[in-house]
Structure formats: C-alpha cells, structure tokens
Amino acid sequence: MVYVKLESDWTDGDGVTHSAGDSVDVDAATLAMLQAQGVVSEGSGGGKDGTDWAGPTGTNWAGPTGTNP
C-alpha cells in the first residue's frame, strides 16, 4: 500500500468520493490506474512536484507541536 495525494476528485471502489488534495492509501494496481487517469501525478507516491509526498508541512500541520501546555 502507498499513501498518495489526489490531484483531482476520485471515487473509490466502495463508492466513497475523495476530493482533490485528499490523501488516500491505495495498492499498487490502484495507484497505476490513478496515474493513468491523471488523478495522481506520475511521480512516485503521487506528490504534486513528482516526488514522494510526506504529509503536511509548514503551517498546515495541526498535530502535536512538541511542547506540552
């Protein structure tokens, strides 16, 4: 399985619609299909710039900050 960021809307095999910008976990066959359809970029992992997308960065991160209140 690989985690990819969608470039456009996609409805998975279970009928669940995912919006452009969403990240989804897909198998290799599904990844190949999404790449062929242009739903994810051709770079490995589906990153927008052709690189692996490693998740949210910069100010978009809403997770733990490393400090306790």
Backbone as a printed PyTorch tensor [residue, N CA C, xyz], in Angstrom:
tensor([[[  0.8490,  -1.1820,   0.0000],
         [  0.0000,   0.0000,   0.0000],
         [  0.8930,   1.2430,   0.0000]],

        [[  0.3890,   2.2760,  -0.6300],
         [  1.1180,   3.5460,  -0.7040],
         [  0.1250,   4.6780,  -0.4620]],

        [[  0.5910,   5.6980,   0.2360],
         [ -0.2200,   6.8580,   0.5680],
         [  0.0090,   7.9170,  -0.4990]],

        [[ -1.0460,   8.3340,  -1.1970],
         [ -0.9120,   9.3150,  -2.2750],
         [ -1.8350,  10.5030,  -2.0630]],

        [[ -1.4400,  11.6230,  -2.6460],
         [ -2.2470,  12.8400,  -2.6090],
         [ -2.9390,  12.9930,  -3.9580]],

        [[ -4.2580,  13.1390,  -3.9410],
         [ -5.0380,  13.2150,  -5.1760],
         [ -4.9250,  14.5830,  -5.8290]],

        [[ -4.7870,  14.5850,  -7.1410],
         [ -4.7360,  15.8150,  -7.9310],
         [ -6.1360,  16.2360,  -8.3770]],

        [[ -7.0680,  15.2840,  -8.3890],
         [ -8.4500,  15.5820,  -8.7590],
         [ -9.3690,  14.6550,  -7.9740]],

        [[-10.6730,  14.9250,  -8.0250],
         [-11.6470,  14.1050,  -7.3080],
         [-11.6010,  12.6660,  -7.8140]],

        [[-11.8670,  11.7070,  -6.9130],
         [-11.8530,  10.2920,  -7.2710],
         [-12.8370,   9.5540,  -6.3860]],

        [[-13.5970,   8.6290,  -6.9810],
         [-14.4990,   7.7590,  -6.2340],
         [-13.8890,   6.3750,  -6.2160]],

        [[-13.6520,   5.8490,  -5.0070],
         [-13.0010,   4.5420,  -4.8860],
         [-13.9720,   3.3980,  -5.1690]],

        [[-13.4840,   2.1800,  -5.1210],
         [-14.2830,   1.0000,  -5.4340],
         [-15.4440,   0.7550,  -4.4920]],

        [[-15.4090,   1.3860,  -3.3030],
         [-16.5020,   1.2530,  -2.3370],
         [-17.5420,   2.3530,  -2.4990]],

        [[-17.3370,   3.2350,  -3.5000],
         [-18.2870,   4.3180,  -3.7360],
         [-18.0300,   5.5570,  -2.8990]],

        [[-16.8980,   5.6090,  -2.1920],
         [-16.5540,   6.7650,  -1.3700],
         [-15.8380,   7.7870,  -2.2450]],

        [[-16.3460,   9.0240,  -2.2640],
         [-15.7410,  10.0830,  -3.0580],
         [-14.6820,  10.8000,  -2.2370]],

        [[-13.4980,  10.9680,  -2.8440],
         [-12.3860,  11.6780,  -2.2300],
         [-12.1230,  12.9190,  -3.0740]],

        [[-11.8880,  14.0480,  -2.4300],
         [-11.6790,  15.3120,  -3.1340],
         [-10.2220,  15.5220,  -3.5010]],

        [[ -9.9940,  16.3470,  -4.5070],
         [ -8.6300,  16.7370,  -4.8740],
         [ -7.9550,  17.2990,  -3.6350]],

        [[ -6.7050,  16.8910,  -3.4150],
         [ -5.9580,  17.3270,  -2.2400],
         [ -6.0170,  16.3360,  -1.1000]],

        [[ -7.0070,  15.4270,  -1.1250],
         [ -7.0970,  14.3840,  -0.1020],
         [ -5.9380,  13.4110,  -0.2660]],

        [[ -5.5620,  12.7680,   0.8180],
         [ -4.5610,  11.7110,   0.7840],
         [ -5.2580,  10.3890,   1.0400]],

        [[ -4.9350,   9.3910,   0.2270],
         [ -5.5590,   8.0810,   0.3560],
         [ -4.4970,   6.9940,   0.3030]],

        [[ -4.7840,   5.8690,   0.9140],
         [ -3.8970,   4.7150,   0.9220],
         [ -4.4140,   3.7440,  -0.1360]],

        [[ -3.5960,   3.4500,  -1.1550],
         [ -4.0270,   2.5810,  -2.2460],
         [ -2.9830,   1.5080,  -2.5120]],

        [[ -3.4090,   0.4280,  -3.1510],
         [ -2.4580,  -0.6200,  -3.5370],
         [ -1.8010,  -0.2410,  -4.8680]],

        [[ -0.8050,  -1.0240,  -5.2640],
         [ -0.0260,  -0.7130,  -6.4670],
         [ -0.8880,  -0.6880,  -7.7260]],

        [[ -1.8340,  -1.6090,  -7.8450],
         [ -2.6880,  -1.6520,  -9.0310],
         [ -3.5750,  -0.4060,  -9.1080]],

        [[ -4.1300,  -0.0010,  -7.9680],
         [ -4.9680,   1.2000,  -7.9460],
         [ -4.1340,   2.4320,  -8.2440]],

        [[ -2.9100,   2.4930,  -7.6950],
         [ -2.0240,   3.6160,  -7.9750],
         [ -1.7660,   3.7290,  -9.4700]],

        [[ -1.4750,   2.6120, -10.1210],
         [ -1.2220,   2.6250, -11.5670],
         [ -2.4440,   3.1330, -12.3230]],

        [[ -3.6370,   2.7090, -11.9150],
         [ -4.8650,   3.1550, -12.5590],
         [ -5.0550,   4.6610, -12.3620]],

        [[ -4.8170,   5.1400, -11.1310],
         [ -4.9810,   6.5680, -10.8460],
         [ -3.9750,   7.4050, -11.6310]],

        [[ -2.7470,   6.9100, -11.7650],
         [ -1.7460,   7.6240, -12.5550],
         [ -2.1580,   7.6760, -14.0220]],

        [[ -2.6600,   6.5700, -14.5550],
         [ -3.0930,   6.5190, -15.9580],
         [ -4.2420,   7.4910, -16.2240]],

        [[ -5.0960,   7.6760, -15.2240],
         [ -6.2490,   8.5750, -15.3630],
         [ -5.8930,  10.0230, -15.0390]],

        [[ -4.6760,  10.2620, -14.5470],
         [ -4.2650,  11.6190, -14.1900],
         [ -4.7900,  12.0880, -12.8530]],

        [[ -5.2820,  11.1610, -12.0240],
         [ -5.8280,  11.5200, -10.7160],
         [ -4.7050,  11.8020,  -9.7230]],

        [[ -3.5610,  11.1510,  -9.9030],
         [ -2.3490,  11.4690,  -9.1490],
         [ -1.2490,  11.7410, -10.1650]],

        [[ -0.2350,  12.4950,  -9.7620],
         [  0.8410,  12.8150, -10.6990],
         [  1.6790,  11.5760, -10.9650]],

        [[  2.4840,  11.6230, -11.9960],
         [  3.2920,  10.4760, -12.3990],
         [  4.4630,  10.1970, -11.4720]],

        [[  4.8530,  11.1580, -10.6290],
         [  5.9600,  10.9340,  -9.7050],
         [  5.6280,   9.8380,  -8.7180]],

        [[  6.6320,   9.1630,  -8.1860],
         [  6.3720,   8.0960,  -7.2200],
         [  5.6620,   8.6720,  -6.0110]],

        [[  4.6740,   7.9730,  -5.5330],
         [  3.9320,   8.4300,  -4.3780],
         [  2.8710,   9.4600,  -4.6950]],

        [[  2.8290,   9.9340,  -5.9340],
         [  1.7550,  10.8440,  -6.3170],
         [  1.9330,  12.2690,  -5.8630]],

        [[  3.1180,  12.6950,  -5.4260],
         [  3.3320,  14.0640,  -4.9890],
         [  3.1590,  15.0510,  -6.1340]],

        [[  2.6900,  16.2370,  -5.8410],
         [  2.4260,  17.2470,  -6.8630],
         [  3.6540,  17.5850,  -7.6930]],

        [[  4.8330,  17.6210,  -7.0680],
         [  6.0370,  18.0160,  -7.7840],
         [  6.8230,  16.8330,  -8.3200]],

        [[  6.2080,  15.6350,  -8.3460],
         [  6.8680,  14.4580,  -8.8660],
         [  7.7280,  13.7390,  -7.8450]],

        [[  7.5930,  14.1230,  -6.5870],
         [  8.3390,  13.4610,  -5.5200],
         [  7.3710,  12.7960,  -4.5670]],

        [[  7.8800,  11.9620,  -3.6830],
         [  7.0200,  11.3680,  -2.6670],
         [  6.4520,  12.4640,  -1.7880]],

        [[  5.1760,  12.3830,  -1.4960],
         [  4.5450,  13.3410,  -0.6060],
         [  4.6130,  12.7800,   0.7970]],

        [[  5.2110,  13.5230,   1.6970],
         [  5.4500,  13.0250,   3.0440],
         [  4.4510,  13.5540,   4.0590]],

        [[  3.3830,  14.1370,   3.6100],
         [  2.3730,  14.6260,   4.5440],
         [  2.4490,  16.1310,   4.7170]],

        [[  1.6270,  16.6560,   5.6110],
         [  1.5440,  18.1050,   5.7940],
         [  2.8540,  18.6850,   6.3210]],

        [[  3.1500,  19.8940,   5.8700],
         [  4.3600,  20.5760,   6.3120],
         [  4.0490,  22.0240,   6.6380]],

        [[  5.0170,  22.7110,   7.1920],
         [  4.8740,  24.1420,   7.4550],
         [  3.7160,  24.4480,   8.3750]],

        [[  2.9680,  25.4830,   8.0380],
         [  1.8940,  25.9440,   8.9060],
         [  0.6230,  25.1180,   8.7650]],

        [[  0.6030,  24.1660,   7.8390],
         [ -0.5870,  23.3390,   7.6570],
         [ -0.6890,  22.2310,   8.6930]],

        [[  0.3870,  21.9910,   9.4610],
         [  0.4080,  20.9000,  10.4180],
         [ -0.4280,  21.2640,  11.6340]],

        [[ -1.4120,  20.4170,  11.9650],
         [ -2.2730,  20.6850,  13.1080],
         [ -2.0430,  19.6800,  14.2150]],

        [[ -1.0050,  18.8870,  14.0830],
         [ -0.7190,  17.8400,  15.0750],
         [  0.1010,  18.3590,  16.2390]],

        [[  0.6950,  17.4480,  17.0000],
         [  1.4830,  17.8320,  18.1890],
         [  2.6280,  18.7660,  17.8210]],

        [[  2.8960,  19.6950,  18.6960],
         [  3.9350,  20.6850,  18.4490],
         [  5.2410,  20.3700,  19.1620]],

        [[  5.2400,  19.3780,  20.0190],
         [  6.4450,  19.0280,  20.7580],
         [  6.5380,  19.7290,  22.1020]],

        [[  5.5710,  20.5870,  22.3880],
         [  5.5410,  21.2410,  23.6940],
         [  4.2300,  20.9020,  24.3780]],

        [[  4.2880,  20.7780,  25.6540],
         [  3.0680,  20.4910,  26.4190],
         [  2.5470,  21.7550,  27.0440]],

        [[  1.2400,  21.9920,  26.9480],
         [  0.6680,  23.2170,  27.5050],
         [  0.7580,  23.2540,  29.0190]]])
